[in-house]
Amino acid sequence: MGRLVFLFAFSFVLLVSAATASGARIVEHTFNVRNLTIDRLCNRQVITAVNDSLPGPAIQAREGDTLIIHVFNKSPYNLTIHW
């Protein structure tokens, strides 16, 4: 009886693990960082933008996904990106 319960529990865990692993995706993004000159309220200023937008693009991923982020810094300044 104990062996049957163990076999059932082990099979259940294996099945759940396989289902979770099959749902994992590889999410890949490319960030092009550069300076843009914008006019706001009659003021011209230079901003650093990602993919020509501020704020930058949203990253959508689920737990278990693998993220691959390519960052190309075309700005004359060093930068850091924090998630």
Buried (B, 14 or more C-beta within 10 A) or exposed (E): EEEEEEEEEEEEEEEEEEEEEEEEEEBEBEBBBBEEEEEEEEEEEEEBBBEEEEEBEEEEEEEEEEEEEEEEBEBEEEEEEEE
